[in-house]
Amino acid sequence: MLKLEVLNKPLISHAFFTRNGGASEGVYGSLNCGFGSSDNKQAVEANRATAMKNLGLPPTALYTCHQHHSNSVFFIDGRSCNTISPKADGLVTITPSIALGILTADCGPVLFADHRAKVIGAAHAGWRGALSGILENTIKKMCDCGANLSNISAGIGPMIGPKSYEVGPEFPGAFLSQSKTNEQFFSLTSRAGCYLFDLQGYIRNRLELNGIGEIGSLERDTYPDKENFFSYRRTCHQNEADYGRLLSTIVLR
């Protein structure tokens, strides 16, 4: 488990899990927590239970969503069923002992907490979701539930780093259309027309622009670190059939 000081708040527990310490084998070895993979379902269930045990919680505490690179946010309450994943990329709750989980393999997991108002959130921020407003919508949903913007802390977990994320010439257009200042997140590579994209920097910037004053980041690049992290892009480059998913989670005590 990796943690960020910015989220070490009263009544809040969180963790960015690595790929280690689970029951899965092969390309999923070993703490694959994603049912969206083709891994053995029982192994994934065991891995998710292991993650919850490390936080002192039962397996039923974990709630995840059917992520689809959107800006949709779902509110989880004590009546929600954790066996049915809502189609969304952000989750918010005010209910203690519910662990909000985000699954990633290069995209940015972002965990939020207002420990004073006892409101937490979690967002899956790939480039599409980040560009279309998943961070803003998660923050808004938290404020709708009683959070105070000035009290919200945000933690950015392991994700593909700015030295690993090469994109084609068509990619920057949508970001530059949003704001010319987004040029700062692109740098030229040795390949003509290609760029390196700083998704982590873009996410931090969006958080800052939306009033989040306390932001922490692990600054761990998932792509080169095969020992600790799953990576969709690395899997593609190595012609592997599938990949595991990392779990990032936050819970009110």
Summary of the structure (lengths in Angstrom):
residues: 253
radius of gyration: 17.3
end to end distance: 18.1
largest distance: 53.5
contacts: 895
relative contact order: 0.21
helix: 29%
strand: 25%
